[in-house]
Every structure is written in C-alpha cells, then in structure tokens.
Amino acid sequence: MANYQLAVEKRDKIGSSFVKKLRREDKVPGIVYGAGKETMPITVDLRALERALADSSTLINLTIGDEAKTVIVRDVQYDPVKGNLLHVDFHEVALDQKIETVVPIRVINEDQRPSDGGVVTPLLWEVTVECLPTDIPEAIEVDVKDLELGTTLVVRDIALPEGVAIVTDPEEAVVKVDLPTAVEEPADVEAGEGEPADEADSGAAEE
C-alpha cells in the first residue's frame, strides 16, 4: 500500500493566541519529532488532516516545503466537548529501524461460529507491536471462527503477520465467548398490595 501524501507548513510562532487564530482559519497546530532530532512545530490544514486520519495507510509522506519526512501519527488531541481536532503529533521514522506502535484489534469470522448461543465479547481493542515501519499492519485480526463456548482467547493466541511481534502482555485477555447473561424478572407484586382501599371499606373503617 502506498504511503499517504500530506503537505504541512513549518510554524515559527507558538502561544495560545496564535493557536486560536490558526483554529479559526481551519488549521491544526502540530509537531514533528524523531529520535535524536529537534522537534519541529508545524501547521496542517484541518480537512487535509481529517482525510489523512481516515485513510488506512499507516505511513505518511510528510512534505514540509522542500523537505520530506516519513512519519506515523503518534498522537491526536480532540476537544473533549466539541470533538474538534486540536493538535497532532507526527513521529519521524527510519524505514530500516523497528519501532513500537499501537495497532487496533479487528475481530473476524464471528458469523461463522457454531450456533451454540454464545456471544462474542471483545475485551481488548488494541495492542502494542514492534516491527519495521513498512510492516505495520492496519489492524491485528483475531479469528473467532473456532472459538468454543466458554473460551477466552489471550494475546499469545493471536496469529501475527510476518515480521510483527506483540509487546502487550501475552496473558492479557482479548476476546471471550459466553452465553448471554440472563436478566432476572422482578417479582410480581402480590394482588391487592399497595392498592388504595375502596371507598366502602374506608367508610366502614371511619364509622
């Protein structure tokens, strides 16, 4: 899969007032950093960044003027209330050096399980892997086709793509299959309980 192409601009100014001005212009502040390299503040167009984040490509060819860097998205900050993109961190990578990165888990073949009444429940949504940047998978697939009722699959059970190693605890639970939990019905209220006395009874009681 080809790397995603994204153009950004070097940012010389910092500070909250300047950042607010950028966001009003539909631009997002960010940084580019890498091991042993100086951090570079940048600005990226909001719509271009949204398209890059929605693309399935893991590696991004970042163009900064006449300079080009191969990066991955390391962190994205969102407004907790409005959900707006606030900041992005790009990590520059060397294609011949392994890195650690977080990859989502994708459960597959749930519809091919036996009809035993079991419900597949994900317990882990992402794992940390180590591999070359060019080997970073879009997702780690977890096949539950043969997962039996009452069984829990853990990290060490996952089949990995070639060249990819998982750093996450190998004993951490990933997905399980159980019968659905029964919901207890509330006990029936005894007949007449809590009902107001009829008028005849009330009158008799008052006499």
Secondary structure as UniProt FT lines:
FT   STRAND          4..10
FT   HELIX           16..24
FT   TURN            25..26
FT   STRAND          27..34
FT   TURN            35..36
FT   STRAND          37..45
FT   HELIX           46..54
FT   STRAND          60..64
FT   TURN            65..66
FT   STRAND          67..78
FT   TURN            80..82
FT   STRAND          85..92
FT   TURN            95..96
FT   STRAND          99..108
FT   HELIX           110..112
FT   STRAND          119..122
FT   STRAND          126..131
FT   HELIX           133..135
FT   STRAND          140..143
FT   TURN            145..146
FT   TURN            149..150
FT   STRAND          152..154
FT   HELIX           155..157
FT   TURN            162..163
FT   STRAND          165..166
FT   TURN            170..171
FT   STRAND          173..178
FT   TURN            191..194
FT   HELIX           199..206
//
